[in-house]
Amino acid sequence: MGIQERSSYLEVVVTGFDGTDAIITFPGKEVVRWPIKRLPDGIRDGSKVRIAVTTDETEEAARKELAKEVLNNLLRG
């Protein structure tokens, strides 16, 4: 039995770079600066990136499920 996924994704586009920041444009044309070092390697101008949107509850449930699976695997040996 797995956790129910309660997250969604936003697809954004890297539309440029300025120093150590990437310029990211959201679907509604909102623009934000994001540190390049926090993006996957190989990002270029025009790269599409998916940003996960989750709640604290979703993240906590995912961590608990992972811990349970790891423990079960260790006990099965």
Backbone bond lengths (Angstrom), bond angles and torsions (degrees), N, CA, C in turn:
res aa  C-N    CA-C-N  psi(-1)  N-CA   C-N-CA  omega(-1)  CA-C   N-CA-C  phi
1 M - - - 1.450 - - 1.524 108.87 -
2 G 1.304 119.03 119.28 1.446 123.13 -179.10 1.516 111.38 -100.07
3 I 1.316 115.45 172.19 1.457 119.18 177.62 1.516 109.52 -79.09
4 Q 1.307 115.63 154.18 1.446 119.37 177.40 1.527 108.08 -82.71
5 E 1.306 115.72 126.33 1.468 121.44 -179.04 1.519 108.99 -70.58
6 R 1.332 116.41 122.95 1.449 120.73 178.69 1.519 108.66 -127.34
7 S 1.290 115.89 56.61 1.448 119.62 178.78 1.523 108.50 -133.85
8 S 1.290 114.80 164.78 1.449 119.89 175.39 1.518 107.78 -138.51
9 Y 1.299 115.75 169.38 1.455 120.72 -176.74 1.523 110.48 -125.61
10 L 1.302 114.82 146.71 1.458 121.83 171.33 1.513 107.06 -114.11
11 E 1.310 116.64 130.32 1.456 119.05 175.07 1.516 107.61 -95.36
12 V 1.334 114.83 122.76 1.459 121.90 -179.42 1.518 108.92 -121.06
13 V 1.332 115.80 166.95 1.460 120.72 -178.57 1.521 109.52 -125.49
14 V 1.328 115.57 133.40 1.462 120.57 173.27 1.531 106.09 -77.09
15 T 1.326 115.73 116.87 1.469 119.67 -174.90 1.521 112.98 -109.78
16 G 1.313 117.17 7.72 1.452 119.63 176.61 1.515 111.16 162.51
17 F 1.323 114.91 -178.50 1.459 122.18 -179.49 1.516 109.00 -137.72
18 D 1.330 115.91 148.08 1.457 121.41 176.59 1.521 106.96 -144.92
19 G 1.313 116.65 101.38 1.454 121.18 -177.82 1.517 110.74 65.41
20 T 1.320 116.01 -120.01 1.467 120.25 -178.90 1.528 112.40 -95.42
21 D 1.327 117.28 7.87 1.464 121.93 -178.60 1.522 111.74 -111.76
22 A 1.332 113.95 147.41 1.467 120.97 169.16 1.519 106.51 -97.02
23 I 1.301 116.16 145.52 1.460 121.39 174.43 1.525 105.77 -96.61
24 I 1.326 115.87 119.81 1.456 121.40 -175.37 1.520 109.03 -115.41
25 T 1.340 115.54 131.41 1.455 121.30 179.96 1.523 109.57 -110.86
26 F 1.324 115.24 126.91 1.461 122.95 179.16 1.521 110.56 -85.78
27 P 1.346 117.34 166.14 1.464 120.20 -177.90 1.527 114.35 -55.59
28 G 1.337 118.04 -34.44 1.463 121.08 179.20 1.516 113.07 -83.54
29 K 1.332 116.59 11.38 1.472 125.11 179.40 1.522 113.67 76.38
30 E 1.357 118.26 9.58 1.450 120.12 172.83 1.526 107.82 -67.66
31 V 1.320 116.41 144.54 1.461 121.18 -177.74 1.525 109.20 -122.00
32 V 1.338 115.73 134.55 1.467 120.81 176.14 1.521 109.32 -132.96
33 R 1.314 114.98 157.03 1.465 121.54 173.53 1.516 106.75 -98.63
34 W 1.332 116.39 137.44 1.460 121.09 -177.96 1.519 107.76 -137.03
35 P 1.342 119.09 134.63 1.462 120.74 -179.77 1.536 111.36 -58.72
36 I 1.311 116.63 128.91 1.467 121.58 179.98 1.519 110.61 -57.87
37 K 1.338 116.81 -37.87 1.465 119.95 -177.42 1.529 112.27 -64.81
38 R 1.322 118.81 -13.93 1.462 121.95 178.44 1.523 112.45 -98.48
39 L 1.327 116.13 10.13 1.465 121.87 176.54 1.524 109.62 -108.82
40 P 1.329 117.59 158.74 1.469 119.84 177.30 1.532 111.42 -60.49
41 D 1.325 115.98 152.67 1.470 120.83 176.46 1.524 109.55 -60.71
42 G 1.313 116.16 150.07 1.454 121.40 174.81 1.515 114.95 84.79
43 I 1.309 117.95 8.78 1.467 120.76 179.47 1.521 109.03 -67.59
44 R 1.331 114.91 134.10 1.466 121.21 178.71 1.525 109.26 -129.03
45 D 1.302 116.21 167.98 1.457 121.34 173.11 1.528 107.61 -58.16
46 G 1.311 116.97 127.20 1.453 121.54 -178.50 1.523 114.41 96.38
47 S 1.350 117.74 -8.71 1.466 120.72 178.70 1.521 110.21 -64.25
48 K 1.335 115.56 138.90 1.459 120.69 173.81 1.520 107.86 -94.59
49 V 1.314 115.52 137.54 1.457 122.36 -178.17 1.525 107.67 -130.72
50 R 1.341 115.97 139.77 1.463 119.60 175.35 1.513 108.90 -102.55
51 I 1.316 116.09 130.49 1.458 122.68 178.04 1.518 107.54 -107.98
52 A 1.338 116.30 124.17 1.458 121.07 178.91 1.526 109.52 -82.40
53 V 1.310 115.03 136.46 1.457 121.59 176.75 1.524 106.53 -116.55
54 T 1.339 116.08 114.26 1.460 120.93 -178.44 1.521 109.46 -132.84
55 T 1.317 115.93 167.27 1.453 120.95 175.32 1.524 108.75 -101.74
56 D 1.320 116.74 165.46 1.459 120.78 175.95 1.524 110.67 -58.92
57 E 1.339 116.71 -38.71 1.461 120.87 179.29 1.519 111.43 -60.74
58 T 1.312 116.98 -42.73 1.461 121.52 179.51 1.519 110.29 -63.18
59 E 1.315 117.25 -44.74 1.460 121.28 -179.66 1.525 111.20 -64.88
60 E 1.320 117.30 -42.91 1.466 120.38 179.69 1.528 110.72 -65.01
61 A 1.320 116.95 -42.22 1.467 120.37 178.83 1.528 110.67 -63.25
62 A 1.324 117.44 -38.80 1.464 121.06 179.20 1.529 110.49 -65.88
63 R 1.330 117.83 -41.19 1.472 121.00 178.29 1.524 110.86 -64.35
64 K 1.329 117.40 -42.38 1.467 120.59 179.10 1.523 111.15 -63.99
65 E 1.320 117.00 -42.45 1.464 121.07 179.66 1.522 110.61 -63.61
66 L 1.337 117.44 -42.71 1.459 121.27 178.38 1.535 110.51 -62.95
67 A 1.327 117.04 -44.72 1.471 120.68 179.13 1.530 110.64 -60.95
68 K 1.314 116.58 -41.00 1.468 121.14 178.76 1.533 111.10 -63.37
69 E 1.328 116.76 -44.09 1.463 120.90 179.15 1.525 111.51 -63.65
70 V 1.331 117.06 -43.01 1.465 121.30 179.41 1.523 109.93 -63.01
71 L 1.330 117.55 -45.96 1.454 121.42 179.20 1.522 111.15 -61.37
72 N 1.327 116.99 -44.46 1.474 120.34 177.98 1.521 111.79 -60.76
73 N 1.320 117.60 -41.65 1.471 121.52 178.43 1.520 111.20 -64.11
74 L 1.333 117.51 -39.64 1.470 120.67 178.78 1.523 111.08 -67.21
75 L 1.316 116.65 -39.80 1.459 120.13 -178.52 1.535 111.73 -70.59
76 R 1.329 116.65 -30.69 1.463 120.39 177.03 1.521 111.28 -73.09
77 G 1.332 114.59 -25.42 1.444 123.84 176.21 1.436 117.36 53.06
